[in-house]
Each structure stands twice: as structure tokens, then as C-alpha cells.
Amino acid sequence: MTSLTRRPLLALAAAMAFGQPFAAQAAYPEKPITFVVPFAAASATDQLARALGQSVAAQTKQSVVVDNKAGASGMLAAQQAARAPADGYTVLITTNTTQAANQHLYKKLAYDPVKDFAPVTGLGKGGQVMVVRADAPFKSVADVVARAKQQPGKLSFGSGSSSSRVAGEMFQQLSGTEILHVPYKSNPQALTDLMGGQFDFMITDTATGLPQVKAGKLKALGFSTQKRSPLLPDVPTIAEAGVPGYDMGYWFAAYVPAGTPQPVVARLNELLTQAARSAEARAFFEGSGVEAWTTTPDELAKFQAAETQKWGKVIKAAGIEPE
């Protein structure tokens, strides 16, 4: 009998425990992998997925296809990924929108954020920036609050994700204002209309908002988390700028359909953890102010459970009624 080292023996035991042929799992991946993204091209999630995909493709010598399925606050993509074969060739690169917030924003989901997915790894954590048109009359967060209080219901904010929407709703709640919400399929689409004057302000992820600020098309008024962004050191936090207690971030993570063999999940975790350290991913993280963040599958499951409770409390406190 040919001797086996400890590592192959452990891999063989794991494969046998899950009822999977060892040879089949050892060869994964044998064909292209699809990353399903719940938001449009150029969104923060899309940018991160493409950066990770380049690294995974280089590691495995298999191509990675990014499938943007924007709309319905990420529900279309989550449903598509949940119904895909549980073989590791469909990976949902997503955010707290689909996995922690949607169940509190909608009365009925076509997918279960917990039961329909197997966690793979966390990917990153970031903050959002409050932006207005470059020629807008607002010079500060306090200016927006003052105008909103002078003209209740006249100002409007746009959003293309649950993070963006809840950020705007929380702004209303903590500032004691009444502002109209204008929904979009994705943040890039909403930003285009903001620059076109279709609404007054937006609180969006830095990956999509910062380039427009640097280009002089938008003006940054405040940052959404408790600390200022290192990419916008002169921009105060929204809390500093006149809305005490304001704190709203977001996160990215990877999931596969429930029932995906554990050895495949482990391999994907390894590939994506390595990808998060790649030059392409570092360029995204450094350029967008997002912090790289990787986990074990179990750590992501526990984090998601805690975040689901947190987002539920925030959404309820903001007075958002499930649709």
C-alpha cells in the first residue's frame, strides 16, 4: 500500500465524511467559476468581485465570469445563486444588503439568507460618504439638515442598495427631518441622476462616490462611520458634522448554495482569502477606503447572525416598514 502524508489523509477523510469522491473534490475547480453580483457594473461589489476574480483565475487556471444581476435590492441575484447547483461553481459575492438587511426590509423574500447558503468568507468592510452635486447650495451636513427642517418633505435622497437606503433613513431619524426617498437599482445609476439634479443628496459607498468627488462632479459633506476616512481626511464624520450618534458601515462576503461539499467550501475559502491579498484586491481596498477582512466559514456565519440582529434594530428604529 502506498503511504500517504498526513495532509492528504485528512483531505481524504473530509471528502469521505461528506460522501464525496476524493478525486472529484481534489480536482476542483475543473471548469469556469461564476461570481454572481447583486449590483450593476462599476458598483463597489462589482469592482471587488472583478479584482478577486482575476486572482482566483490566476491561482486555478480557470476563468471567472462575473454575472451582474442588479435589481430588487439584490434579491434577484441572491435567488439565482441560491437555486444554482451546489457544486462550488456559483459563488455569490454580496453584502449585508442580501444577507442581513433585506429580511427586515421586505415582508417576503424568494430566498432564505441563512438556510439557502453556505458561508465561505468575509471579504471587506467599508464606510459611506454623503455627497451632493458640486454646484449644490449645501456646504455642510448642517446645511442639509437646516434646509430639510425649513422645508419638510421637499428635499430628497437617492439609494441603490439597502446600505445606502438605511443610511439615508437613519439620517432622517437622527437629524429629526423628513426627506423623500428615491430608490434605484444600483448606486452608480443613482449617482448619475444625482449629478443630473434628479434629487438632492446621497449616502453611498466610497468605491463609487469617491471617484466622482475627486473628479469635481460631487462634493463630500460627511463620512458615515465613527472615524474619518483616510481617503477623505478633511471630511468630517456625519456625527461630527451635526448628527450625533450617526454610524453606518457595510460589508462584503462570499457565499455558495447550501449543500456545497465542505472540501469545496474550504478550497474556495483558501482561494478567496489569497485573492483578498492580491495586488488587484489591494488596489481596490486602497482606492476605495475599504478594509480587507477575511474569515473562516464559521466566523462568517456568527458575524452574519449578529449583523442580522443589528440591521433589524437599525431598520426598526429608522421607522422603515417592510414592503
C-alpha positions in Angstrom: 0.0 0.0 0.0 1.4 3.4 -1.0 1.9 5.6 2.1 0.1 8.9 2.3 1.2 12.0 4.2 -0.9 13.5 7.0 -2.4 16.3 4.9 -3.8 14.1 2.0 -5.1 11.7 4.6 -7.0 14.5 6.3 -8.4 15.6 3.0 -9.4 12.1 2.1 -11.2 11.7 5.5 -13.0 15.0 5.0 -14.1 14.1 1.5 -15.3 10.6 2.6 -17.2 12.2 5.6 -19.2 14.3 3.2 -19.9 11.4 0.9 -17.9 13.0 -2.0 -15.4 11.2 -4.2 -12.0 12.3 -3.2 -10.6 12.6 -6.7 -13.5 14.8 -7.8 -13.0 17.2 -4.9 -9.2 17.2 -5.2 -9.6 18.4 -8.8 -11.8 21.4 -8.0 -12.2 23.6 -10.0 -12.3 21.8 -13.3 -14.3 24.5 -15.2 -15.0 28.2 -15.1 -16.5 29.7 -11.9 -19.3 32.3 -11.9 -19.4 35.1 -9.4 -22.9 36.4 -9.1 -23.1 40.0 -8.1 -26.3 41.7 -6.8 -25.4 45.1 -8.2 -24.6 46.7 -11.5 -21.2 47.0 -13.2 -19.0 49.6 -11.6 -20.7 49.2 -8.2 -18.4 48.6 -5.2 -19.4 44.9 -5.1 -18.7 44.5 -8.8 -15.3 46.2 -8.5 -14.3 43.9 -5.7 -15.7 40.7 -7.4 -13.7 41.5 -10.6 -10.5 42.1 -8.6 -10.9 38.8 -6.7 -11.8 37.0 -9.9 -8.5 37.9 -11.5 -6.6 36.4 -8.6 -8.8 33.2 -8.4 -8.4 32.8 -12.2 -4.6 33.1 -11.9 -4.5 30.6 -9.0 -6.7 28.0 -10.6 -6.0 28.5 -14.3 -9.8 28.5 -14.7 -11.7 31.6 -15.9 -14.0 33.5 -13.5 -17.2 35.0 -15.0 -18.8 38.0 -13.2 -22.6 37.9 -13.6 -24.2 41.2 -12.6 -27.8 40.6 -11.6 -28.9 44.0 -10.4 -32.4 44.9 -9.2 -34.8 44.3 -6.3 -32.3 45.3 -3.7 -30.1 42.3 -4.6 -32.9 39.7 -4.3 -32.7 38.6 -8.0 -29.0 37.7 -7.6 -29.5 36.0 -4.3 -32.4 33.9 -5.6 -30.4 32.9 -8.7 -27.4 31.9 -6.6 -29.5 30.0 -4.0 -31.1 27.9 -6.8 -27.8 27.1 -8.6 -26.2 23.6 -8.3 -24.4 23.2 -5.0 -21.1 22.3 -6.7 -18.9 25.4 -6.0 -19.1 26.8 -9.5 -21.6 29.6 -8.5 -20.4 32.0 -5.8 -22.5 34.9 -4.5 -20.2 37.9 -3.9 -22.5 40.1 -1.9 -23.1 42.4 1.0 -25.1 42.9 4.1 -27.9 44.0 1.8 -28.9 40.5 0.8 -27.6 38.6 3.9 -28.6 40.8 6.8 -30.9 43.7 5.8 -33.4 42.5 3.2 -35.3 40.2 5.6 -36.2 43.3 7.6 -37.0 45.5 4.6 -39.3 43.1 2.8 -42.3 41.0 4.0 -41.4 38.1 1.7 -38.1 37.0 0.2 -37.7 34.5 -2.6 -34.6 33.1 -0.7 -33.5 32.5 2.9 -30.3 34.4 3.7 -29.3 31.6 6.1 -30.8 28.3 5.1 -30.2 28.7 1.3 -26.4 29.5 1.6 -23.2 28.1 3.0 -20.8 30.9 4.2 -17.4 31.0 2.6 -15.5 34.1 3.9 -15.8 37.7 4.7 -14.2 39.9 2.2 -14.1 43.6 3.3 -15.7 46.3 5.5 -16.2 49.9 4.5 -18.0 53.2 5.1 -20.1 55.5 3.1 -19.9 59.1 2.1 -22.6 61.8 2.0 -22.4 63.6 -1.4 -24.2 66.4 -3.2 -23.7 67.9 -6.6 -20.6 70.1 -6.9 -22.8 73.1 -7.6 -25.3 72.4 -4.8 -26.0 75.1 -2.3 -25.1 72.9 0.6 -21.6 73.3 2.1 -22.0 71.1 5.1 -24.2 68.4 6.6 -25.6 71.1 8.9 -26.8 73.0 5.7 -28.7 69.9 4.6 -30.3 69.5 8.0 -31.3 73.2 8.2 -32.9 73.1 4.7 -34.7 69.9 5.5 -36.1 71.4 8.6 -37.2 74.6 6.8 -38.9 72.6 4.1 -40.1 69.2 5.4 -40.6 66.7 2.7 -39.1 68.9 -0.1 -35.5 67.5 -0.1 -34.8 64.0 -1.5 -32.1 61.4 -1.2 -31.3 58.5 -3.6 -30.1 55.0 -2.9 -29.2 51.9 -4.9 -28.6 49.4 -2.1 -30.0 48.6 1.4 -26.9 50.1 3.0 -27.4 53.4 1.1 -31.1 53.4 1.8 -30.8 52.7 5.5 -28.0 55.3 5.8 -30.4 57.9 4.4 -33.3 56.8 6.6 -31.1 56.8 9.7 -30.0 60.4 8.7 -33.6 61.5 8.8 -34.3 59.8 12.1 -31.3 61.2 14.0 -31.5 64.6 12.5 -35.2 64.9 13.1 -36.0 65.7 9.4 -38.5 64.5 6.8 -36.8 63.7 3.4 -38.2 61.9 0.4 -36.5 58.6 -0.6 -35.8 57.9 -4.3 -34.9 54.2 -5.0 -32.6 52.9 -7.7 -31.3 49.5 -8.9 -27.7 50.4 -8.1 -25.6 53.1 -6.6 -23.8 54.1 -9.9 -27.2 54.7 -11.5 -28.3 56.8 -8.6 -25.1 58.8 -8.7 -25.7 59.6 -12.4 -29.1 61.1 -11.5 -27.7 62.9 -8.5 -25.2 64.7 -10.8 -28.1 65.4 -13.2 -30.0 67.1 -10.4 -32.8 64.5 -10.0 -32.5 64.5 -6.2 -30.5 66.4 -3.5 -28.1 64.1 -1.8 -26.9 60.5 -1.4 -25.0 58.5 1.2 -23.1 56.0 -0.9 -20.1 53.6 -0.7 -16.8 55.2 -1.2 -15.8 53.0 -4.1 -18.5 54.6 -6.3 -18.7 58.0 -4.7 -15.0 58.9 -4.2 -14.1 58.9 -7.9 -16.8 61.5 -8.6 -15.6 63.6 -5.7 -12.1 63.5 -7.0 -13.3 64.4 -10.4 -15.0 67.5 -9.0 -18.5 66.3 -10.0 -19.7 65.7 -6.5 -18.9 67.4 -3.1 -18.3 65.2 0.0 -20.1 66.6 3.1 -19.6 63.8 5.7 -18.4 60.2 6.3 -20.8 57.6 7.7 -18.7 55.7 10.3 -17.3 56.8 13.7 -13.9 57.5 12.2 -13.0 59.7 9.3 -11.9 58.0 6.1 -8.1 58.1 5.4 -9.0 58.9 1.8 -11.1 62.0 2.9 -9.2 63.2 6.0 -10.6 66.7 5.7 -14.2 65.5 5.5 -15.8 65.2 9.0 -17.9 62.3 10.1 -21.7 62.8 9.8 -21.8 62.6 13.6 -19.1 65.3 13.9 -20.9 67.5 11.4 -24.1 67.8 13.4 -25.9 64.4 13.6 -24.7 62.9 16.9 -24.7 59.1 17.2 -24.6 58.6 13.4 -22.7 55.4 12.4 -23.4 53.3 9.4 -21.0 50.9 7.6 -21.3 47.9 5.3 -19.5 44.7 4.5 -18.8 42.3 1.7 -18.8 38.4 1.9 -18.9 35.3 -0.3 -21.5 32.5 -0.1 -22.3 29.4 -2.1 -25.5 27.4 -2.3 -26.4 25.3 0.8 -25.2 21.8 0.4 -22.0 22.6 -1.3 -19.4 19.9 -0.2 -17.3 21.1 2.7 -14.0 20.4 0.9 -15.1 22.7 -2.0 -16.1 25.4 0.6 -12.7 25.0 2.2 -10.9 25.3 -1.2 -13.0 28.4 -2.1 -12.2 29.9 1.3 -8.5 29.4 0.6 -8.7 30.8 -2.9 -10.7 33.9 -1.8 -8.5 34.6 1.2 -5.5 34.5 -1.0 -7.3 36.7 -3.6 -8.0 39.3 -0.9 -4.2 39.7 -0.6 -3.6 40.1 -4.3 -2.4 43.2 -6.0 -5.7 43.7 -7.7 -7.7 43.4 -4.5 -5.2 45.7 -2.6 -5.7 48.3 -5.3 -9.5 48.2 -4.8 -9.2 48.3 -1.0 -6.7 51.2 -1.0 -8.6 53.1 -3.7 -11.9 52.8 -2.0 -11.1 53.0 1.7 -12.5 49.5 2.2 -10.7 47.4 4.8 -9.8 43.8 3.8 -11.5 41.3 6.1 -11.4 37.5 5.7 -12.9 34.9 8.0 -13.5 31.2 8.3 -16.9 30.0 7.2 -18.0 29.6 10.9 -16.8 33.1 11.8 -18.8 34.5 8.9 -21.9 32.6 10.0 -21.7 34.0 13.5 -20.9 37.5 12.2 -23.9 37.3 9.8 -26.2 36.3 12.7 -25.1 39.3 14.8 -25.4 41.7 11.9 -28.9 40.5 11.1 -30.0 41.5 14.6 -28.1 44.8 14.3 -29.7 45.7 11.0 -33.1 44.7 12.2 -32.8 47.1 15.1 -31.5 49.9 12.9 -34.3 49.5 10.4 -36.9 49.4 13.0 -35.5 52.4 14.8 -35.5 54.3 11.5 -39.2 53.6 11.1 -38.9 51.7 7.9 -41.9 49.5 7.3 -41.3 46.2 5.4 -42.5 46.4 1.8 
